[in-house]
Amino acid sequence: MKSIILIAILSCLFFQTEALKNLMGTEIQKCVNCLCHARSGCWSRYNCARYSVSFDYWKAAKSPVLDPNDDPDSQASYKKCMGNENCIVNTIYQYTNSFNDTDCNCDGTFDCKDMFAIHLFGRNCKSPNFGRTYARRFNECAKSIGVNVMEIHEGDEECLVEVS
């Protein structure tokens, strides 16, 4: 009986640590910082979440939760996640990676620019046109933390054609 209880406790601890990766202080967080600054015009990930991470976006990101007992289908769990910076970063990371590392600008690498294109345009991210404001804001951040800068328009007409 003690073995079963110990296994149950260890399983809970394992799933709790697996439920949400600590992405704070990582390259992913740096990217999300620039993505959020470009999207919202400020440096707060909370504002970014408020303006660009809807309940449906969170669900598409596989509903990251702070506690494994949180209901991944509830508005309460979504709101709880959006009140935690690490959960916001995980949501954006999981959403942008759910497109199988799509190279939106066809430059041969999946990087922060691709993540931003997916964040803004979802599946329609090929040859993205970010516009002056988003590109300027993104590049302000990118230059200060060592993330690749972007052009207003990334990719070209050939990028729009899917190769079979």
C-alpha positions as CSV (number, residue, x, y, z in Angstrom):
1,M,0.0,0.0,0.0
2,K,2.8,2.4,0.8
3,S,4.4,1.7,-2.6
4,I,1.1,2.6,-4.4
5,I,0.9,5.9,-2.4
6,L,4.5,6.7,-3.1
7,I,4.0,6.0,-6.8
8,A,0.9,8.2,-6.9
9,I,2.7,11.1,-5.2
10,L,5.7,10.8,-7.5
11,S,3.4,10.6,-10.5
12,C,1.7,13.9,-9.4
13,L,5.0,15.6,-9.0
14,F,6.2,14.4,-12.4
15,F,3.1,15.5,-14.2
16,Q,3.1,18.8,-12.4
17,T,6.7,19.6,-13.6
18,E,5.8,18.4,-17.1
19,A,2.6,20.3,-17.3
20,L,4.4,23.7,-17.6
21,K,8.0,24.1,-18.6
22,N,9.9,27.0,-17.0
23,L,10.7,29.1,-20.0
24,M,11.7,32.2,-18.1
25,G,15.2,33.4,-18.8
26,T,15.4,31.2,-22.0
27,E,15.8,32.1,-25.7
28,I,12.2,31.3,-26.1
29,Q,11.2,33.9,-23.5
30,K,13.5,36.5,-25.4
31,C,11.6,35.7,-28.6
32,V,8.2,36.0,-26.9
33,N,9.3,39.3,-25.3
34,C,10.0,40.7,-28.8
35,L,6.9,39.1,-30.3
36,C,4.8,40.7,-27.5
37,H,6.4,44.1,-27.8
38,A,5.8,44.1,-31.5
39,R,2.2,43.0,-31.1
40,S,1.1,45.2,-28.2
41,G,3.5,48.1,-28.3
42,C,4.6,47.7,-24.7
43,W,6.9,45.4,-22.8
44,S,4.3,43.6,-20.7
45,R,3.5,40.0,-21.5
46,Y,0.2,40.5,-19.6
47,N,-0.8,43.1,-22.2
48,C,0.3,40.9,-25.0
49,A,-1.9,38.1,-23.6
50,R,-4.8,40.4,-23.2
51,Y,-4.7,41.6,-26.8
52,S,-3.5,38.5,-28.7
53,V,-4.0,35.3,-26.7
54,S,-7.7,34.5,-26.8
55,F,-9.4,31.5,-25.2
56,D,-9.4,29.7,-28.6
57,Y,-5.7,30.4,-29.1
58,W,-5.0,29.0,-25.6
59,K,-7.0,25.9,-26.5
60,A,-5.1,25.5,-29.7
61,A,-1.9,25.6,-27.7
62,K,-3.2,22.6,-25.8
63,S,-4.4,24.6,-22.8
64,P,-1.3,25.0,-20.6
65,V,-2.3,25.0,-17.0
66,L,-0.5,26.0,-13.8
67,D,-1.8,23.1,-11.8
68,P,-2.4,19.6,-13.3
69,N,-5.8,19.6,-11.5
70,D,-6.9,22.7,-13.5
71,D,-9.6,22.0,-16.1
72,P,-8.1,22.5,-19.5
73,D,-11.5,23.4,-20.9
74,S,-12.5,26.1,-18.5
75,Q,-12.4,29.9,-18.8
76,A,-11.1,29.9,-15.2
77,S,-8.0,27.9,-16.1
78,Y,-7.4,30.2,-19.1
79,K,-7.6,33.3,-17.0
80,K,-5.4,31.8,-14.3
81,C,-2.8,31.0,-17.0
82,M,-3.0,34.5,-18.5
83,G,-2.2,35.8,-15.0
84,N,1.2,34.0,-15.0
85,E,4.1,35.2,-17.2
86,N,5.5,31.7,-17.6
87,C,2.2,30.3,-18.6
88,I,1.7,33.0,-21.2
89,V,5.2,32.3,-22.6
90,N,4.3,28.5,-22.7
91,T,1.0,29.2,-24.4
92,I,2.6,31.3,-27.2
93,Y,5.5,28.8,-27.5
94,Q,3.2,25.8,-27.7
95,Y,0.8,27.5,-30.2
96,T,3.6,28.6,-32.5
97,N,5.2,25.2,-32.4
98,S,1.9,23.4,-33.1
99,F,2.5,24.2,-36.8
100,N,5.4,21.7,-37.0
101,D,8.2,24.3,-37.1
102,T,6.7,26.0,-40.2
103,D,9.3,28.1,-42.0
104,C,6.9,31.0,-42.8
105,N,9.5,33.1,-44.6
106,C,11.3,30.2,-46.4
107,D,14.7,31.2,-45.2
108,G,15.6,27.7,-44.2
109,T,15.3,28.1,-40.4
110,F,12.5,28.1,-37.9
111,D,13.2,31.1,-35.7
112,C,11.5,33.9,-33.8
113,K,10.4,35.6,-37.0
114,D,8.5,32.5,-37.9
115,M,7.0,32.3,-34.4
116,F,5.8,35.9,-34.8
117,A,4.3,35.2,-38.2
118,I,2.5,32.1,-36.8
119,H,1.3,34.2,-33.8
120,L,-0.2,36.8,-36.1
121,F,-1.4,34.8,-39.0
122,G,-1.7,31.1,-37.9
123,R,-1.6,28.7,-40.8
124,N,-1.6,31.6,-43.3
125,C,1.9,32.6,-42.3
126,K,3.7,32.1,-45.6
127,S,5.6,35.1,-46.9
128,P,4.4,37.3,-44.1
129,N,3.9,41.0,-44.4
130,F,4.4,42.4,-40.9
131,G,4.0,46.0,-41.8
132,R,6.2,48.9,-40.6
133,T,4.9,49.2,-37.1
134,Y,5.2,45.5,-36.1
135,A,8.7,45.3,-37.8
136,R,10.0,48.4,-36.1
137,R,8.8,47.3,-32.7
138,F,10.1,43.8,-33.2
139,N,13.5,45.1,-34.4
140,E,13.8,47.5,-31.5
141,C,13.6,44.6,-29.1
142,A,15.6,42.1,-31.3
143,K,18.6,44.4,-31.5
144,S,18.7,44.8,-27.8
145,I,18.6,41.1,-26.9
146,G,20.3,39.4,-29.9
147,V,17.3,38.0,-31.8
148,N,17.4,38.1,-35.6
149,V,15.8,41.3,-37.0
150,M,13.1,41.2,-39.6
151,E,12.1,43.0,-42.8
152,I,8.6,44.5,-43.2
153,H,7.9,41.7,-45.7
154,E,9.7,38.3,-45.2
155,G,9.9,35.7,-48.0
156,D,8.9,36.1,-51.6
157,E,6.4,34.8,-54.1
158,E,8.1,31.4,-54.4
159,C,7.7,31.1,-50.6
160,L,3.9,31.0,-51.1
161,V,4.1,27.9,-53.2
162,E,3.9,24.7,-51.2
163,V,6.5,22.1,-52.3
164,S,5.2,18.5,-52.4
